[in-house]
Amino acid sequence: MFRRRSADQAVADAPAETATSSRPTADRTPDRSKAGATPSRREAEAARKVRLGAMPSDPKERRRAERTVRNESYQRQRDAIKSGDARNYPARDFGPARAFVRDYVDGRLRLIEFLMPIVVMAWATLVLRSAVIYAYASFVMEFVVLVGIVLGVLLNVRVKRAVRERFGEAEARGTGFYAFSRAAMPRFLRQPRPTVDFRGNPK
């Protein structure tokens, strides 16, 4: 009887000892769930300011410093466009897909680039205050606008197809309007400056 009770007591005490011995191990285990916690918005903003550089604590001085940084960035982009430094182009002109669109538009002589001068000339004739000239000028401007829309749609489709084949669908977004706005501008006013002539040969 005493022998059986001793055995039962030993079995009952074994889990308690195991749990007691394993508890310190669990207590020593570090909480890794908090090690990679997402930083708060305030922490992310502070990190961004550190990356951008120290800003003055005064709100007025901070706004002035941020304005200076923006102006310097804008001037750097303008200088890059004039010098042809593609590394510092603004987002609108940056990347190989946009460079391809520029060469695609500049690589041939297009009717659409003559539409703006025609509109300017037709508009200038309105100062003559002649009913006949006004009627003809209005007709010319409406015709030019219609032709520009048709040519713009065709150019949009062709440019996006070419960019999609070379660079993928993601790079084709916005390239249609980019091509149209460049093609509608006279060649000597295009920025960045064309790197190919109207035959497609590099300058």
C-alpha positions as CSV (number, residue, x, y, z in Angstrom):
1,M,0.0,0.0,0.0
2,F,2.8,2.4,0.9
3,R,4.7,1.3,-2.1
4,R,1.8,2.1,-4.5
5,R,1.2,5.5,-3.0
6,S,4.8,6.4,-3.3
7,A,4.7,5.5,-7.0
8,D,1.6,7.5,-7.6
9,Q,3.0,10.5,-5.9
10,A,6.1,10.3,-8.0
11,V,4.0,10.2,-11.2
12,A,1.9,13.2,-10.0
13,D,5.0,15.2,-9.1
14,A,6.8,14.6,-12.5
15,P,4.7,17.0,-14.6
16,A,5.0,19.7,-12.0
17,E,8.8,19.4,-12.1
18,T,8.8,19.4,-15.9
19,A,6.7,22.5,-16.0
20,T,8.8,24.2,-13.4
21,S,12.0,23.3,-15.2
22,S,10.7,24.5,-18.6
23,R,9.3,27.8,-17.3
24,P,12.7,29.6,-17.0
25,T,13.5,28.6,-20.6
26,A,10.3,30.2,-21.7
27,D,11.0,33.3,-19.6
28,R,14.5,33.5,-21.2
29,T,13.1,33.4,-24.8
30,P,13.1,36.9,-26.3
31,D,9.9,38.4,-27.7
32,R,10.8,38.5,-31.4
33,S,7.3,39.8,-32.4
34,K,8.3,43.2,-31.1
35,A,11.7,43.3,-32.7
36,G,10.5,44.0,-36.2
37,A,7.5,46.2,-35.3
38,T,6.4,48.7,-37.9
39,P,7.6,52.2,-37.0
40,S,5.0,54.7,-36.2
41,R,4.1,57.6,-38.5
42,R,6.1,60.0,-36.2
43,E,9.2,57.7,-36.4
44,A,8.9,57.4,-40.2
45,E,8.6,61.2,-40.5
46,A,11.6,61.7,-38.3
47,A,13.7,59.2,-40.3
48,R,12.6,61.0,-43.5
49,K,13.8,64.3,-42.1
50,V,17.1,62.7,-41.1
51,R,17.6,61.5,-44.7
52,L,16.7,64.9,-46.2
53,G,18.9,66.7,-43.7
54,A,18.2,68.7,-40.5
55,M,15.5,71.3,-40.8
56,P,15.1,74.3,-38.6
57,S,12.7,74.0,-35.7
58,D,11.0,77.3,-36.4
59,P,8.0,76.7,-38.8
60,K,8.7,79.8,-40.9
61,E,12.4,78.9,-41.2
62,R,11.5,75.3,-42.1
63,R,9.1,76.4,-44.8
64,R,11.8,78.6,-46.2
65,A,14.4,75.8,-46.1
66,E,11.9,73.4,-47.9
67,R,11.2,76.0,-50.5
68,T,15.0,76.4,-51.1
69,V,15.4,72.6,-51.5
70,R,12.5,72.5,-54.0
71,N,13.9,75.5,-56.0
72,E,17.3,73.9,-56.1
73,S,15.8,70.6,-57.3
74,Y,13.8,72.4,-59.9
75,Q,16.8,74.4,-61.1
76,R,18.9,71.2,-61.3
77,Q,16.2,69.5,-63.4
78,R,16.1,72.6,-65.8
79,D,19.9,72.5,-66.1
80,A,19.8,68.8,-66.8
81,I,17.2,69.3,-69.6
82,K,19.3,72.0,-71.2
83,S,22.5,70.0,-71.0
84,G,21.0,66.6,-71.8
85,D,21.9,65.0,-68.5
86,A,19.3,62.3,-68.4
87,R,20.2,61.2,-64.8
88,N,18.6,64.4,-63.4
89,Y,15.6,64.7,-65.7
90,P,12.2,65.3,-64.0
91,A,9.9,62.4,-63.6
92,R,7.9,63.4,-66.7
93,D,11.0,62.9,-68.9
94,F,12.9,60.3,-66.9
95,G,13.6,56.7,-68.0
96,P,14.4,54.7,-71.1
97,A,10.7,54.5,-72.2
98,R,10.4,58.3,-72.3
99,A,13.7,58.6,-74.2
100,F,12.3,56.1,-76.7
101,V,9.1,58.1,-77.1
102,R,11.1,61.3,-77.7
103,D,13.2,59.6,-80.4
104,Y,10.1,58.0,-81.9
105,V,8.4,61.4,-82.2
106,D,11.6,63.3,-83.4
107,G,12.7,60.6,-85.8
108,R,10.4,61.8,-88.6
109,L,8.8,64.9,-89.9
110,R,5.2,64.9,-88.8
111,L,2.2,66.9,-90.0
112,I,1.0,67.6,-86.4
113,E,4.0,69.8,-85.7
114,F,2.8,72.3,-88.3
115,L,-0.6,72.7,-86.8
116,M,0.3,75.0,-84.0
117,P,1.9,77.6,-86.3
118,I,-1.1,77.5,-88.5
119,V,-3.4,78.1,-85.6
120,V,-1.2,81.0,-84.4
121,M,-1.3,82.6,-87.9
122,A,-5.1,82.1,-88.2
123,W,-5.6,83.7,-84.8
124,A,-3.3,86.6,-85.7
125,T,-5.5,87.5,-88.7
126,L,-8.5,88.1,-86.4
127,V,-7.0,91.5,-85.5
128,L,-7.8,92.7,-89.0
129,R,-11.5,92.8,-88.0
130,S,-12.8,91.7,-91.3
131,A,-15.9,89.5,-91.4
132,V,-14.6,87.5,-94.4
133,I,-11.2,86.9,-92.8
134,Y,-12.8,86.1,-89.5
135,A,-15.0,83.4,-91.2
136,Y,-12.0,81.8,-93.0
137,A,-9.8,82.0,-89.9
138,S,-12.5,80.3,-87.7
139,F,-12.9,77.6,-90.3
140,V,-9.1,77.0,-90.5
141,M,-8.8,76.8,-86.7
142,E,-11.7,74.3,-86.4
143,F,-10.3,72.2,-89.2
144,V,-6.8,72.2,-87.6
145,V,-8.2,71.2,-84.3
146,L,-10.1,68.3,-85.9
147,V,-7.0,67.2,-87.8
148,G,-4.9,67.5,-84.6
149,I,-7.3,65.2,-82.7
150,V,-7.2,62.5,-85.4
151,L,-3.4,62.6,-85.7
152,G,-3.1,62.6,-81.9
153,V,-5.3,59.5,-81.5
154,L,-3.3,57.7,-84.2
155,L,0.0,58.7,-82.6
156,N,-1.2,57.7,-79.2
157,V,-2.1,54.2,-80.4
158,R,1.2,53.7,-82.3
159,V,3.4,55.0,-79.5
160,K,1.7,52.9,-76.8
161,R,2.0,49.8,-79.0
162,A,5.7,50.3,-79.6
163,V,6.4,51.1,-75.9
164,R,4.4,48.1,-74.8
165,E,6.3,45.8,-77.0
166,R,9.7,47.1,-75.8
167,F,9.2,47.9,-72.1
168,G,5.9,46.3,-71.0
169,E,2.4,47.5,-70.1
170,A,3.5,49.5,-67.0
171,E,5.8,51.8,-69.0
172,A,3.2,52.5,-71.6
173,R,1.0,54.5,-69.3
174,G,1.0,58.2,-70.1
175,T,3.3,57.8,-73.1
176,G,0.5,58.6,-75.6
177,F,-0.2,62.1,-74.2
178,Y,3.6,62.6,-73.8
179,A,4.1,61.9,-77.4
180,F,1.3,64.1,-78.6
181,S,2.4,67.1,-76.5
182,R,5.9,66.8,-77.9
183,A,4.8,66.2,-81.5
184,A,2.5,69.2,-81.4
185,M,5.4,71.4,-80.3
186,P,7.6,72.9,-83.0
187,R,11.0,71.1,-83.1
188,F,13.1,74.0,-82.0
189,L,10.9,74.4,-78.8
190,R,11.0,70.8,-77.7
191,Q,12.5,70.1,-74.3
192,P,14.6,68.0,-73.8
193,R,16.2,68.8,-77.1
194,P,15.9,66.1,-79.9
195,T,18.9,63.8,-80.1
196,V,17.9,62.5,-83.6
197,D,17.1,64.4,-86.8
198,F,13.8,64.0,-88.8
199,R,15.4,61.1,-90.6
200,G,16.0,59.2,-87.4
201,N,19.8,59.6,-87.5
202,P,21.6,60.6,-84.3
203,K,22.8,64.1,-84.1
